[in-house]
Amino acid sequence: MDCVAEAGKLTVSIGKNCLSYDPAFLLTLAMAVFVVFLFSISKFGESTIQKNDNDLITQLLPKYLATPEEYSRALILYVTAMVGIVVVLSLIGPSVLAFGSSNIPAPNALPLFIALVIVGMLPNVPWLQELERQLRRFAHERAYIPRAARATAEQLASAEFDFQIYKPTHILNSPAMRGVVVADFSAARDSIEYGWARLSCMLYQLRRMQDAGLIEQLDGEVLDQYAKDFENLALSRRSMEDDIAEYRRQKTADVYFDDDELHRSIRKSLRQLYVLLACAVRLQLGDDTDTNSGLRPFGFVLHSAKIGEGNRNVMIVGLAVMASTIFIAVYGIIGVEHLPARIWQPSDDFPKALSEPFIWAISSLLGHGTAIFVADKIRSRRLAKQKWFIKAGPNLKRNPANYVLVAIFSGIAGFCMFYLWTVLLFGAPSAKLAILIAPYSLLPAVTGGFYVFHLDSVDLDSRPSRMWEMGMQAFATAFCGFAAASAAFALSGSDVVIDYVLFYTTLGLVIGGSLAWYIPSAAAANKYDPIADVLAARIASLKSAAVEKYGSEEAAQQWVERPNPALNDRAPKGVVADIAMYEKAVTLLRAA
């Protein structure tokens, strides 16, 4: 069979001469893969977060912002994607790659040329290097970089603190505790005295543990790598001793005296210390299941955090399920060919070769995987900008326009991947081929739209019944498969081949059904937003304290939801994202 695309088909059996490359090309490709592999391992350690001098967490290396397991899993994802890009671009060849250079090398040298462009040793290709950065950022996000470390730091900021171990006289008289008095331990949560005592106690305990060699609960590499930052915090605290003494003198003369600048300095130092301790304890423990064991010696009183099942990536596993299901389905459909001729005679377009299950699985994986990747990026970006959901009073609801937007871009991305895949197989890029493939973009458009729909259902706690959830996507994808195959034949000017149209309809049914079977339930099981969990824990803590204060759930709920003049006319549950306001709410509740 010659390497020519047949009308109405994305992929067909590959003839024996379709993918023949000489040994020189394969050797160069192997060298290119090795170069990009080494580059990727090193490059992955570079941050994708914009640095902010007022936010220490943006200045830390990614390896210290994730547990070893999270980091390794994300690194594997990134390296695999980078190697895949080199292989695909090398196989596609220079005929469809616009590098913006007239010095495109011979085909045998192309893989190494692409690898050197990616690693930056040849003139920059902006779109290719931006693709690398986006892939690295995507992988970092899969490892919860920097959200998990930030969430742990926020958890420390809102946690209660047990000062009992710091009350002995020999501790209070130590140089590291100069300026702290016993009364500070019982001061209001949002006061300068309380923050000063907490900062002093944490720095004292850290130095004591280091001097005694009792840091088995903290990661030694973090302590060594950022030893200068720890030392700067100690120096900063020492420089505030005179300010604290002056504050106490002024406070004695005027009970209403306050020093906002001193308060901000203490809070800034506390935030930095929380970040460093959070990273040190997470890396040493390997996960977030029991941070209390590593932080209890400092005096933190932490409750068990709700941890999602971060070991599985919804997208990757969902696509693997889809590809496996397609392989099995196509393999089974090929067996239909052996039915007696009196029952059915397959057309030439109907799958027959044993290689076709692999081809269809890879084709679907590329097209629908790209669609899901694009859909996830759009949703994540718009969520970050608070442009995804519509606010309906205190609640959130779906924005249908988002689904249209996602479907359009997912369809375009899926079309591009289908086109490149077909060119890779047949080596014949043309406008006609693009026209024949265009109808098939309907399927990845549906996949992208339903992917974000399922995530929204999980986030809004509005999932439909399991049968309806699977049936909607399976039917929609099957219908689009039917329409796409029929349209492709019409565009080619050929007669419609019924058995191929039915085959592609079945393929759509399998794609939609398998994704709808896995993604919603996996997303629900892995629903994990570290920051959201911390904020929810703060609200729960306020409500629990209010129940203890007022004696009933109803009164506590009213206090949590009622706007308070002392909180700038905001409800206590609405200020928990700001640690200073949260502490003020705690103080108000205790003083009520």
Stockholm file with secondary structure:
# STOCKHOLM 1.0

chainA/1-592         MDCVAEAGKLTVSIGKNCLSYDPAFLLTLAMAVFVVFLFSISKFGESTIQKNDNDLITQLLPKYLATPEEYSRALILYVTAMVGIVVVLSLIGPSVLAFGSSNIPAPNALPLFIALVIVGMLPNVPWLQELERQLRRFAHERAYIPRAARATAEQLASAEFDFQIYKPTHILNSPAMRGVVVADFSAARDSIEYGWARLSCMLYQLRRMQDAGLIEQLDGEVLDQYAKDFENLALSRRSMEDDIAEYRRQKTADVYFDDDELHRSIRKSLRQLYVLLACAVRLQLGDDTDTNSGLRPFGFVLHSAKIGEGNRNVMIVGLAVMASTIFIAVYGIIGVEHLPARIWQPSDDFPKALSEPFIWAISSLLGHGTAIFVADKIRSRRLAKQKWFIKAGPNLKRNPANYVLVAIFSGIAGFCMFYLWTVLLFGAPSAKLAILIAPYSLLPAVTGGFYVFHLDSVDLDSRPSRMWEMGMQAFATAFCGFAAASAAFALSGSDVVIDYVLFYTTLGLVIGGSLAWYIPSAAAANKYDPIADVLAARIASLKSAAVEKYGSEEAAQQWVERPNPALNDRAPKGVVADIAMYEKAVTLLRAA
#=GR chainA/1-592 SS CCSCCCTTCSCCCCCTTTTCCCHHHHHHHHHHHHHHHHHHHHHTTSCCSCCBTTBGGGGSCGGGSSCHHHHHHHHHHHHHHHHHHHHHHHHHCGGGCCCSCSCCCCGGGHHHHHHHHHTTSSSCCHHHHHHHHHHHHHHHHHTTTTHHHHHHHHHHHHSEECCGGGCSHHHHTSGGGTTCCGGGGGSCTTSHHHHHHHHHHHHHHHHHHHHHTCCTTSCHHHHHHTHHHHHHHHHHHHHTHHHHHHHHHHHHHCTTCCCHHHHHHHHHHHHHHHHHHHHHHHHHHSSSTTHHHHHGGGTEECCCCCCCCTTSCHHHHHHHHHHHHHHHHHHHHHGGGGSCTTTCCCCTTSCCSTTHHHHHHHHHHHHHHHHHHHHHHHHHHHHHTTCSSEEETTEEECCHHHHHHHHHHHHHHHHHHHHHHHHHHHCCCCHHHHHHHGGGGHHHHHHHHHHHHHHHHHHTTCCCCHHHHHHHHHHHHHHHHHHHHHHHHHHHTCCCCHHHHHHHHHHHHHHHHHHHHHHHHHHHHTCCCHHHHHHHHHHHHHHHHHHHHHSSHHHHHHHHHSCBGGGTTBCGGGSTTSHHHHHHHHHHHHHC
#=GC SS_cons         CCSCCCTTCSCCCCCTTTTCCCHHHHHHHHHHHHHHHHHHHHHTTSCCSCCBTTBGGGGSCGGGSSCHHHHHHHHHHHHHHHHHHHHHHHHHCGGGCCCSCSCCCCGGGHHHHHHHHHTTSSSCCHHHHHHHHHHHHHHHHHTTTTHHHHHHHHHHHHSEECCGGGCSHHHHTSGGGTTCCGGGGGSCTTSHHHHHHHHHHHHHHHHHHHHHTCCTTSCHHHHHHTHHHHHHHHHHHHHTHHHHHHHHHHHHHCTTCCCHHHHHHHHHHHHHHHHHHHHHHHHHHSSSTTHHHHHGGGTEECCCCCCCCTTSCHHHHHHHHHHHHHHHHHHHHHGGGGSCTTTCCCCTTSCCSTTHHHHHHHHHHHHHHHHHHHHHHHHHHHHHTTCSSEEETTEEECCHHHHHHHHHHHHHHHHHHHHHHHHHHHCCCCHHHHHHHGGGGHHHHHHHHHHHHHHHHHHTTCCCCHHHHHHHHHHHHHHHHHHHHHHHHHHHTCCCCHHHHHHHHHHHHHHHHHHHHHHHHHHHHTCCCHHHHHHHHHHHHHHHHHHHHHSSHHHHHHHHHSCBGGGTTBCGGGSTTSHHHHHHHHHHHHHC
//
